[in-house]
Amino acid sequence: MKNYIVSAIIEARMDSARLKGKIMKKINRKELIKILISRLKICKELDNIIIATSKKKSNKKLINFINKNKLKYFQGSEDNVLSRVYKTINKNKSDIIVRLTGDNPLIDPFSVDYMVRFFKKNFKKYDYITNNNFGDILNRKIALGMDISLFKSKSFEKVFLLAKKKEHYEHPTLFFYREGKKIFKIKNIKLPKKMTLNKKYRLTVDTKEDFLLLKKIVNFYDKHKIKFISLNDIKFFFKKHPEAININKHVEQKIVELS
């Protein structure tokens, strides 16, 4: 198998609409972005971890964190995330991109590796793969916060040239499975059961309630001195604290029109 260069690109900024500065919010002196990066460092299939942020002044705190921790990053447009990701890719040589967001700090590194290995084996067959049923919120099979997308750098270059709508600029991979579904070879990956968390759980961080739930989970395992929280650990937490699901159950996820 060819030795492809694989880079994880994390979209992150401080001016999030519903919970400003969420990526730098701390749980036991650890920023959410740091929790995410520490999990990605467990991955065996990643060559690079790069943060794609914007040039806006409000991101200064994030940039200071990045520099302090000697992380790779690129600063681009605040609103045109498509352009920001495209320029991040151009600045960092890669064959395969793993697209992630700072909203999802408890991403499963073993699922990332599983999907990268699949993509490497089927590199000539697919342009884009995901585990979230192409953003279909009603028919997805996984918990919010566990979303992973992969695509070829060369295929994304085509997306950048073809995608012209406002929603494409906000959601960089949308073109792959909406307007571009007849152009690109795409696939939704059904992960093994051990790598799947039921979709009734909401582990993405977009509101104060989302953050409170995440804090409860992390605090529960910090008390037991468990540094890495696995999917099984998350399942065990909800088994011990079934009422915790109600903390953010009412939060409505923003939906992008798919047709």
Secondary structure as UniProt FT lines:
FT   STRAND          6..11
FT   TURN            20..21
FT   HELIX           22..24
FT   STRAND          26..27
FT   TURN            28..29
FT   STRAND          30..31
FT   HELIX           32..40
FT   TURN            41..42
FT   STRAND          48..54
FT   HELIX           57..59
FT   HELIX           60..68
FT   TURN            69..70
FT   STRAND          72..76
FT   HELIX           81..91
FT   STRAND          96..101
FT   TURN            102..103
FT   TURN            105..106
FT   HELIX           109..121
FT   TURN            122..125
FT   STRAND          128..130
FT   HELIX           133..135
FT   TURN            137..139
FT   STRAND          149..152
FT   HELIX           153..162
FT   HELIX           166..170
FT   TURN            172..173
FT   HELIX           174..177
FT   HELIX           179..182
FT   STRAND          186..188
FT   HELIX           193..195
FT   TURN            199..200
FT   HELIX           208..223
FT   TURN            224..225
FT   HELIX           231..240
FT   HELIX           242..247
FT   TURN            249..250
//
